[in-house]
């Protein structure tokens, strides 16, 4: 069932997965389900819901950003969404999955080994501490991490000038984007698009917010998380 759902949904998105990708999605599903019994990875369960609400929702990003190469970071990766899904569909990507919770990072690292993925790094780090990763990535992606003004401050420091931040958002994306415009400008970004898409096999419509990095992010950003929340840009 999982493979049929993915084939149909990916076809609707204009994607053609090979058998290796489908096998890896099957392994991903089984390992996610197994580990979810002992740690809180996702509230979504069952082949149909995981296929549609996780795998296909994340895969939809490839309709807006081809991601045929370059360095990508998934900030606040959680159980690997969207970064692990994008890596399965575009194995040539140099992918970094970053999360602040050590047990989730261990899950991601073990999953990467299970799926035999190369050029995949899983880092235990707070997002507001880019360190040596500052301005090292062509693309940053993020899903369900924070409101857009906060997310821009967390993610844009990782992106090279000329690179892209891709934020996965729900139906309130336009309102969030309007409220985040000042923050985006201060952080060296410029809004490129707020692209709505349908999640295959559902009535859900989500948005991919694309923010181009047009200038260097000032050195004082990102601030500490508590300060960001207390005084958003």
MODA-V212580 format. One line per field, one symbol per residue. phi: phi as a letter, one per 30 degrees, with the letter a starting at -180 (. if undefined). burial: 1 if it has 9 or more other ideal C-beta (glycine too) atoms within 8 Angstrom, else 0. A space follows every 10 residues. Layout:
BEGIN
phi: ???
burial: ???
END
This chain:
BEGIN
phi: .eddddeddd dddicbdddd dddddddeed dddddddcbd cadcbieddd eddcddedde eddcbehdlj cbbccididj cceddddddb dddcccccbd ceddddeddd dededhcchb bcccadddbd hdddhccdbc babhcaeddd ddddceedcd djdbcccdbc dceddddddc eddddedjcb dcabcdbcde ibcdbcbccc bddcaddedd cdddeddedd bdd
burial: 0110111111 1010101000 1101111110 1110110000 1100001111 1111111111 1101101001 1111111111 1111111111 1010111110 0001111111 1100101001 0110101101 0011111111 1110101111 1111111111 1011111110 0010011011 1011011110 1001101011 1000111111 1110001000 1110000100 001
END
